Amino acid sequence: MIPVHDDNPVTVTPVVTWALIAGCVAVFVWQLGLGDRGNQLAAFRYGVVPAVLLGEAALPPEVAVVPASLTVLTSMFLHGGFLHLAGNMLYLWIFGNNVEDALGHGRYLAFYALSGLAAALAQALHVPDSTIPMIGASGAISGVLAAYLLYYPHARVTVLVPLGFVLYTVRWPAVMVLGLWFVMQVGSSLLARPDQPGVAWLAHIGGFAAGLLLAVVLRPPRR
């Protein structure tokens, strides 16, 4: 299931969403020049390492170039490959502008950062001894999806549904698209092995849960 468009116009220019996308793309271009070993080092330097974040372990001085607490933010701009980046940016492009419209630029930026923080903590607390770095904007974007679901449940979203070798285009309400997305995250988290590298499913779930709460707390009152 791949969303490609939503029928939900905005009233403001989504400059924060555009800036976040541009930042992630710029960092990915920088990553391309590092090579495999350089990317591995960057993941440890700027990604969230649960055991380091929670004080259970420490990185060598030459690797620990930023405080562990700051990696919660820096990790949101790193990605593990083109498909990882493209998938995250597609979701942010489709759903982020409307959430920014609802919250306003400043509240939206705070919302995004806090959702990413909650996502990182959810994954770290699940595997507190893990030394596998966690990177990507997925946790923060999960919060954006939760806010969109809360604010615009009946907005129509065009999605591509693969059936065999054929992609079918359908238009579903956001509550169905994002509800199915969340069910897939929960199901995948139940099947995943927490001690193995892979997708940080608990970060998606934690970011989504935080997004629901923050969407209620941060949304300004309607006129």
Secondary structure, 3 states (H helix, E strand, C coil): CEEEEECCCCCCCCHHHHHHHHHHHHHHHHHHCCHHHHHHHHHHHHCECHHHHCCCCCCCCCCCCCCHHHHHHHHHHCCCCHHHHHHHHHHHHHHHHHHHHHHCHHHHHHHHHHHHHHHHHHHHHHCCCCCCCECCCHHHHHHHHHHHHHHCCCCEEEEEEEECCEEEEEEEEHHHHHHHHHHHHHHHHHHCCCCCCCCCHHHHHHHHHHHHHHHHHHCCCCC
